């Protein structure tokens, strides 16, 4: 079993989350992401508010949900800032970072430390830095007294802590300013091997940590300092409590999402629902093993050499993500090339943009990967034996609706039966 790795977290604004979801869905609708890719990306849309309540945005539906500890429920009261993964599926601009205020000349070391830690906490809460950067910067903020003890302030509580015997311990009061040491660059001999060292944090001879020169610290005080440096990077209080998003996101079908199945489970169809009269549009291979297996076009068919395409082809002239055929709003279909190396041709002409398809159109994605568009199950009034295509399916008569097959008078632009635009 693989160890759990806590996510890198940061605070992000709700408009930034909405923008990330919109960009993700735009990439999906353009055919650049498969359903399994979308389902995996959706894992980054779980967040936590200041009170520790989990929130989730269902990007396909645009609905927010709240986790009550047992189940997810629709929610509308979404805070302006939420804590979540630092790896949203798209790049989201962060607010500009602000420099911490400069300490006044009369400020004490304790007040300077408190102000620095408060500035780092505000930068994390404002989404300017993530928790990893905040913890790294906090690990460099500490004071040292004459006894060699390190002092710092908890980022969450403001409590003072002293490092003693390998761990941080809460202190009743801050260190006395009169007992705080001044730090100078290290010079002299390495405490490990005794070799000369000049202005270095580690000995170039043996690699041992070289403590800085601290004015006022006794010889016995360097032992606790070396002990602290060995645990460098630890904090008495984490920037944020690590968390794992709860399971069971609404509508997201994980584990294995079928390449042709929907991401969101469809609502059950009533038993009494009438059968659709819409004709079936098919993609028929001209030759090869697929010639006997026409593919019915649904809402979208992605074609390419990669395995996660709806139609995966092994032809060397086919790009990983070559072309996409998608249903139009009026029930017809349009084909678009996805930036392939060899291009996509319709009826012998290479297309330069989205191209509307007609029954009988010939599509070529490479020299030996050629298809034809066919339509079957048209109403009898628009299909006769004389109309049978060479591929065994029927095509609509001129003047018939390509969606429902209803005849239309010459000169009209929309079907009188279903309202679809006539070709």
SVG drawing of the C-alpha trace seen along z (x, -y; Angstrom):
<svg xmlns="http://www.w3.org/2000/svg" viewBox="-46 -54 88 61">
<polyline fill="none" stroke="black" stroke-width="0.4" points="0.0,0.0 1.4,-3.4 2.0,-5.9 -0.4,-8.8 1.3,-12.1 -0.5,-15.1 -1.4,-17.6 0.3,-21.0 -2.3,-23.5 -3.0,-27.1 -6.0,-29.5 -7.7,-30.4 -10.6,-32.8 -14.0,-31.5 -13.8,-33.5 -10.5,-31.8 -12.0,-28.4 -15.0,-29.2 -12.5,-30.4 -10.6,-27.1 -13.8,-25.0 -14.9,-27.0 -11.5,-26.5 -11.5,-22.8 -15.0,-22.3 -14.0,-24.3 -11.0,-22.0 -13.3,-19.0 -16.0,-20.3 -13.2,-21.0 -12.2,-17.3 -8.9,-18.0 -9.7,-16.0 -11.3,-12.5 -13.9,-11.6 -11.4,-9.8 -9.1,-12.8 -12.0,-15.1 -12.9,-12.8 -9.3,-12.8 -9.1,-16.6 -12.3,-16.9 -10.4,-15.6 -8.7,-19.0 -12.1,-20.8 -12.5,-19.8 -11.8,-22.6 -12.0,-23.4 -13.3,-26.6 -12.0,-28.3 -14.2,-26.2 -12.9,-22.9 -16.1,-22.1 -15.3,-20.5 -16.8,-22.1 -16.8,-20.6 -17.6,-22.1 -19.1,-19.8 -17.6,-21.5 -19.9,-19.8 -23.0,-21.0 -21.7,-24.1 -23.2,-23.1 -21.4,-23.5 -21.8,-20.9 -21.0,-20.8 -19.9,-17.7 -21.7,-17.3 -19.4,-14.5 -21.6,-11.7 -22.8,-12.9 -22.7,-15.7 -25.5,-18.2 -26.1,-21.1 -24.8,-24.4 -25.0,-28.1 -23.3,-29.9 -19.7,-29.5 -17.0,-31.6 -14.9,-34.1 -11.7,-32.2 -11.2,-28.4 -8.2,-26.2 -7.5,-23.6 -5.0,-21.8 -2.2,-23.9 -2.5,-21.8 -5.7,-23.1 -6.1,-21.7 -5.4,-25.1 -3.1,-28.0 -5.0,-30.5 -3.4,-33.9 -2.6,-34.7 -3.0,-38.0 0.2,-40.1 2.5,-39.4 3.0,-42.2 6.3,-42.9 6.1,-42.7 6.3,-46.1 9.8,-47.2 10.3,-47.2 10.7,-50.5 14.2,-51.4 13.0,-51.0 11.4,-47.6 12.7,-44.7 13.8,-41.3 10.6,-39.8 8.3,-42.3 10.2,-41.9 9.7,-38.2 6.0,-38.4 5.4,-40.9 7.3,-38.6 5.3,-35.5 2.0,-37.5 3.0,-38.7 3.7,-35.1 0.4,-33.9 -1.5,-36.7 0.3,-35.8 -0.8,-32.2 -4.4,-33.2 -4.5,-35.6 -3.4,-32.9 -0.1,-34.5 2.0,-31.5 1.3,-27.8 1.8,-25.9 5.2,-24.5 6.7,-27.9 5.2,-29.3 6.7,-26.5 10.1,-26.9 10.1,-30.7 8.8,-30.2 11.6,-27.7 14.1,-30.5 12.5,-32.8 13.7,-32.2 15.7,-33.8 18.6,-32.4 19.3,-33.2 22.6,-32.9 21.9,-29.3 21.6,-28.2 17.8,-27.8 15.9,-28.7 12.7,-30.7 9.8,-31.3 6.0,-32.0 3.3,-29.6 1.8,-30.7 -1.7,-29.7 -2.0,-30.7 0.7,-33.3 2.0,-31.2 5.8,-31.5 7.8,-28.3 11.4,-27.3 13.3,-24.5 14.6,-22.1 15.8,-18.5 14.9,-17.9 11.4,-19.4 9.4,-22.7 7.9,-23.3 5.3,-26.1 6.8,-28.9 4.9,-31.0 6.5,-34.2 8.8,-35.3 12.6,-35.2 14.1,-38.1 15.4,-40.6 18.5,-41.2 19.5,-37.5 19.1,-37.3 22.3,-36.7 23.5,-38.6 24.4,-36.5 27.5,-37.0 28.8,-35.0 30.6,-31.8 34.4,-31.7 37.0,-29.7 37.1,-26.0 34.6,-23.3 33.1,-21.7 33.2,-18.3 36.7,-17.9 38.5,-21.0 39.4,-22.2 39.3,-26.0 36.0,-27.3 35.3,-30.8 31.7,-32.1 30.0,-28.8 26.9,-27.0 28.5,-23.5 32.1,-22.4 33.8,-21.8 36.0,-19.1 33.5,-16.8 30.1,-18.3 29.1,-19.0 26.8,-21.9 28.7,-25.0 26.7,-27.2 26.9,-30.9 28.9,-33.0 26.6,-34.1 27.8,-36.9 27.2,-36.3 26.5,-32.5 28.6,-30.3 30.6,-27.3 27.9,-25.1 25.2,-26.9 26.5,-25.7 25.3,-22.1 21.6,-23.0 22.2,-25.1 23.6,-22.2 20.8,-20.0 18.3,-22.6 20.1,-22.8 19.8,-19.0 16.0,-19.4 16.0,-22.5 12.7,-23.0 10.4,-21.7 7.7,-24.1 5.9,-24.1 2.6,-24.7 1.9,-23.7 0.7,-26.4 -2.4,-24.2 -3.5,-20.8 -2.9,-18.2 -6.1,-16.8 -7.4,-14.2 -10.6,-15.1 -13.5,-12.9 -14.7,-10.4 -18.0,-10.2 -18.0,-13.4 -21.5,-14.0 -21.9,-12.6 -18.2,-11.9 -17.8,-8.3 -14.4,-7.0 -12.7,-4.4 -12.8,-3.3 -14.8,-5.6 -15.7,-4.0 -14.3,-5.9 -17.8,-5.9 -19.7,-6.2 -20.9,-9.4 -19.0,-11.1 -22.2,-12.0 -24.6,-9.1 -27.7,-9.8 -31.1,-9.9 -33.1,-6.7 -35.4,-6.6 -39.1,-6.1 -40.4,-2.8 -43.2,-4.6 -40.8,-7.0 -41.5,-6.9 -38.8,-5.7 -36.9,-8.5 -37.5,-9.0 -34.1,-10.5 -32.1,-8.7 -28.8,-7.0 -25.7,-8.7 -22.9,-6.2 -19.2,-6.4 -18.4,-3.6 -14.8,-2.5 -14.2,-2.2 -11.8,0.8 -10.0,2.8 -11.2,4.6 -13.5,1.8 -15.4,1.9 -17.8,4.5 -18.4,2.5 -20.0,-0.9 -19.7,-3.2 -22.8,-5.1 -22.2,-8.8 -23.3,-10.0 -22.7,-13.5 -19.0,-13.3 -16.5,-10.9 -12.7,-11.6 -10.4,-9.9 -6.7,-9.4 -3.8,-7.0 -3.9,-7.4 -5.7,-4.7 -8.0,-7.1 -9.7,-8.2 -13.3,-7.0 -11.9,-5.5 -8.3,-4.5 -6.4,-3.8 -3.0,-2.3 -2.2,-3.8 1.2,-5.6 -0.2,-8.6 -2.8,-9.3 -1.8,-11.8 -2.4,-11.0 -5.5,-13.2 -6.3,-13.7 -10.0,-14.8 -13.3,-15.1 -16.8,-14.7 -19.5,-16.4 -23.2,-16.8 -24.5,-20.3 -27.3,-22.0 -29.7,-21.2 -29.0,-17.5 -26.4,-17.4 -22.6,-16.8 -19.4,-18.8 -15.9,-17.5 -12.8,-19.5 -9.1,-18.7 -7.3,-18.8 -4.0,-20.1 -2.9,-16.8 0.3,-16.5 -1.2,-15.3 -4.6,-17.1 -8.1,-15.9 -9.9,-15.8 -13.6,-15.8 -14.5,-14.8 -10.8,-15.1 -10.3,-18.6 -8.2,-19.3 -10.4,-21.2 -9.1,-24.4 -11.7,-24.7 -14.9,-23.0 -16.8,-21.6 -20.5,-20.5 -21.0,-16.9 -23.6,-15.6 -24.7,-11.9 -22.4,-10.4 -19.4,-12.6 -16.0,-10.9 -13.5,-11.5 -9.8,-10.8 -7.5,-11.1 -4.6,-9.4 -4.0,-7.6 -5.3,-4.2 -7.8,-5.5 -10.8,-6.5 -14.5,-6.6 -17.9,-7.6 -20.8,-9.3 -24.1,-7.3 -27.6,-7.6 -30.1,-4.9 -33.6,-4.5 -35.1,-7.3 -38.9,-7.4 -40.2,-5.6 -41.5,-8.8 -37.9,-10.0 -36.2,-6.7 -36.7,-4.6 -34.8,-1.5 -33.3,-3.8 -31.6,-5.8 -29.6,-3.0 -25.9,-3.9 -23.0,-1.7 -22.5,-0.9 -26.0,0.5 -27.6,-2.4 -30.0,-5.0 -29.5,-8.7 -32.2,-11.4 -33.9,-12.8 -33.1,-16.4 -35.7,-18.5 -35.9,-16.1 -34.8,-17.0 -31.5,-15.2 -32.7,-15.0 -36.2,-13.5 -36.6,-12.8 -39.7,-14.9 -40.2,-16.3 -40.0,-20.0 -41.2,-22.4 -38.5,-24.1 -37.3,-27.4 -37.9,-26.7 -34.9,-26.8 -36.2,-24.9 -38.0,-21.5 -41.8,-21.9 -41.7,-18.8 -38.7,-19.2 -37.5,-22.7 -34.0,-21.7 -32.1,-23.8 -32.4,-22.2 -29.2,-21.6"/>
</svg>
